[in-house]
Amino acid sequence: MPGYHAAIVRPDQSVTYCGTVDEDHVAEARAIADLAHTPRFTADHPSHPGSLFVVREDGDLDWYQPTDATPAKVHAPEPFLRTNTGDTEALQRGAARGTVWISGAIRLGNGVIGGAMDTPGNPPRVVHHTTESPAGGKYLESVGSYLIRVASEPQLIYCPVTDRVGQFGPLNQSGRALRNDGSRRTNREGRVCIQIEVLGYAKSPWTNGWDPAKKPGWQKILAACRSWGVPDTWPAGPPAKYPGVDKARSRSVWQSKGGHFSHGDVPGNDHKDPGAISTVKVLYKKTAPADPKPTPAKPKVSVSHLAAAARADVPAADGHTTYKTEVKVVENALVAEGLLAAKYADGSFGSKTVTAYAAWQRSKAGGSYTGKDADGIPGLTSLKRLAARHSFTAVA
């Protein structure tokens, strides 16, 4: 019966060797992971038949490799300036370029993945993938470990549940998550080709029920992509529904247009992820808060003008007005206090208005005046009390 080497890969990429196990043990591990609602799932090594990974919610990755197989090797990185993982600030932005390392992203692996771009004169682009795995927990670390072990790292991995961002390598270098299109190296197309693996399934678009306005991690990803000049467009159209009809995968569009592409848009590839994600949500933009509506200036009412109006309007013919605008402000306030009928709020400080204002002066809110102090001719103190209740300013 074939045997397997068993190991555990930790989130920091350290490996604990657990010895050898038999085929029954591996079959049992696969069966447990395949149970509904179990917090594990299995993934085969794409280029080493028989090599099995069990991806766990706690961030660890179980690795089973046949004892008689050629040992699987993690990719040998191509030589270029290696990232100093302790010098994030210096590498945060390249000269006259965009963001290289996203602030706050979880660093996965040794920071070295692909290499320089083949066609840096071509437009910049982003490619969207899904991991075909659950989200939440620490799947970001365990799926990240799997991608490293099979040499299929993108630059970024994102969890839409926790809003955590992981980064495998610098954004100005190529990822490893695409197949070549013949001799054309799709991973190295354009000024940048930023690939994002999102935890989730193509059949259930991860943007469903997801609000980018509440996801600062995703907003950082978008800001980094935009810093390289990636336009907010989908040159090949929106990602297709999965399952569904395969897209055309136009070489001319892929090579000549910048913007956002689904994995299902890239020539030379046969995957159809990420499914019908919302292009609007994916390209979320913060809108500047609307300028607050200016608070209307409070109208000013002069107590001397009111007194002059009362002296002039009362003996004059009905409807005579002197300081109509200011008088009407006061009359509307008296109407609101229930002291004047609305039909008399006409801007004329006539006898009805004098009687109503006298009632205001006698009221507790108006000052509890009596006798000649409650004669219906406004004074500054009683007018200020009325103004405080009805949004105007009393002046001398």
Secondary structure, DSSP 8 states (H G I E B T S, - for coil): --EEEEEEE-TTS-EEEEEEEEHHHHHHHHHHHHSTT-SEEEEE-TTSTT-EEEEETTS-EEEEEETTS----------S----TT-HHHHSB-TTS-BSS-TT-EE-TTS------S-TTS--EEEEEE-SS--STTHHHHHHHHHHHTT---SEEEETTTTEEEE-S-TTS--S-S--BTTB-GGG-SS-EEEEEESSBTTB-TTTT--GGG-HHHHHHHHHHHHTT--S--TT-S---SSS------HHHHHH--EEEEGGGSTT----TT-S--HHHHT----------------EEEHHHHHHHHHHHTTS-TT--SSHHHHHHHHHHHHHTTSS-GGG-SS---HHHHHHHHHHHHSTTTT---GGGGSSS--HHHHHHHHHHHT-EEE-
